[in-house]
Structure formats: C-alpha cells, structure tokens
C-alpha cells in the first residue's frame, strides 16, 4: 500500500478517524431526515474524495470546525469510501453542502445546487501522466494498456482525459482507484503505466513524494472545485456559511487553520476560500455540451 512519507501526522490519524466515525452514521439516514438536521442546526458537508479518507479528515475537519464556530451553523463531515460513493450521497440528498465539480452535468444542474465559493487557486487542467522513466512516450502507446483514474465521476481527472483517448481512438482500459491518491499509488507500484490526474494534484504529489512525472497531455483549464449548497439549506444559514469560508484567511485563527491544511496535502499555494458563483463554472457546462455521450 502507498505510504505517505510526509505523514509525521500519523499520530493524529486516530483522532481524525474518530471524528469521521462520529459523522459517518448520518450516511445511513434516509434523505427524509432533513427536517431533523435542520431542527438541531446540523448540516452534512461532503467534499469529493481527492485524497485518502485519513487525509480528507485531517484536511477538512479543522476547516469545518472553524466555519461552524464562526457561522453558528454546525457542519459535519460526511464522505463515502470512494469519490463515486460520496457523489451518490450528494445526489441522493443525504448531504447539504459539498465541495465538488460533479454537479454541472445537464441532469444534475436540475437538482438546484448553488455555487457560493471556491478555493482561490489557479485553474486546473486534466492531465494524462506517466512516471518520468516510463517507456510510454505518446498517447498512442497507451493502446491496449490499463490507465488509472480516480473514479467515473471525476470530471477533470477522468472525463476530460478519457474523452481525449476516445477522440484519438486509443483503446485504453480505465481502472478506477477510488481517489487520486490511490491512482498515484497504482502508478508508483507499476500496476498501471499511466493515469488521469489534474494539474493541482500532480503538483502536490510530485512535491510530496519527490517523484518526477511526464505529462503526455493537458486539457483546457477549469476552475477548482466549487463550494455548493443544496436548495434545502435556508438562505440565512447559507449566507453565514459562505461568509465564514470567505473570511477564514482574514481571521488569525482561520488563517492558521488554512496554513495547517496546506501542509497536510503539501499544497504549493496557500489554501484560501473566496466567493464564487455559477458563472465561474461555465467551462464545465461547455465540456458537457461537447463530451461523448458516455461521459455526460
């Protein structure tokens, strides 16, 4: 199994996992329990799985605690075992807030989720990458090979990259690892010779693991994942949560939480949240207009 060298934080895993365990039972509740959540002012927050469950907890729990304290709106971390599992919970109505780019397809836009923020990071690109010493030199070399992807829901890391392979009529076999960290693990272990990624996660991975990769292809740019709210969330609560996220970097304690979050994932840029709206995600809607039917 892939071992993260930088995890001197390992001693904190138990606490993080315990925090996750406290919120995970909510996953078994039917969507009809929304009224119960509203009555105790508790809302589920589901970020798409980019990292392992351990890192997801270490990254998000301190952020959600700060936002909860500042907004007065209790946010509980709720994630599935894989990216697809988490998105299924979002679509099924088991969660109230999300950090995702999985809700911009024509069918899911109809669910009525609202974009209210994003990380203040440079746009990301879908990438098909190999290790620097790989014998694979071109996309055509991937014909008949297995290629790792985080999951079938990942727009930037899977849908844009696999669409390119389909466009080039390259018959590669997708292998879904569950999240990007797991896909990187398969690449390093030699189980696959290439993978679909996004440029932000590739930068974090190469910095964290001191490994060099070669990029075979880059997509057009997309904004980072969106902070989104379900139409169930009352407007006052949404406004309070949005203000708390956008104000974190201006608050001494919040700034420290964001700095620690950046260290957890070895981000090259500081983690800062800013206000956003649906217009910031026009490139996603453009992709779906032109994507192969199997990827819409």
Secondary structure as GFF3:
##gff-version 3
##sequence-region A 1 296
A	DSSP	three_ten_helix	8	12	.	.	.	ID=ss1
A	DSSP	alpha_helix	13	24	.	.	.	ID=ss2
A	DSSP	three_ten_helix	25	28	.	.	.	ID=ss3
A	DSSP	three_ten_helix	31	33	.	.	.	ID=ss4
A	DSSP	alpha_helix	34	39	.	.	.	ID=ss5
A	DSSP	beta_strand	42	47	.	.	.	ID=ss6
A	DSSP	alpha_helix	53	71	.	.	.	ID=ss7
A	DSSP	beta_strand	74	77	.	.	.	ID=ss8
A	DSSP	alpha_helix	83	91	.	.	.	ID=ss9
A	DSSP	beta_strand	97	100	.	.	.	ID=ss10
A	DSSP	alpha_helix	106	109	.	.	.	ID=ss11
A	DSSP	beta_strand	114	119	.	.	.	ID=ss12
A	DSSP	beta_strand	124	131	.	.	.	ID=ss13
A	DSSP	three_ten_helix	139	142	.	.	.	ID=ss14
A	DSSP	beta_strand	146	149	.	.	.	ID=ss15
A	DSSP	pi_helix	155	159	.	.	.	ID=ss16
A	DSSP	alpha_helix	160	167	.	.	.	ID=ss17
A	DSSP	beta_strand	173	176	.	.	.	ID=ss18
A	DSSP	alpha_helix	180	189	.	.	.	ID=ss19
A	DSSP	beta_strand	194	198	.	.	.	ID=ss20
A	DSSP	alpha_helix	199	209	.	.	.	ID=ss21
A	DSSP	beta_strand	213	222	.	.	.	ID=ss22
A	DSSP	beta_strand	226	229	.	.	.	ID=ss23
A	DSSP	alpha_helix	235	246	.	.	.	ID=ss24
A	DSSP	three_ten_helix	248	250	.	.	.	ID=ss25
A	DSSP	alpha_helix	252	265	.	.	.	ID=ss26
A	DSSP	beta_strand	273	275	.	.	.	ID=ss27
A	DSSP	three_ten_helix	278	281	.	.	.	ID=ss28
A	DSSP	alpha_helix	282	290	.	.	.	ID=ss29
A	DSSP	three_ten_helix	293	295	.	.	.	ID=ss30
###
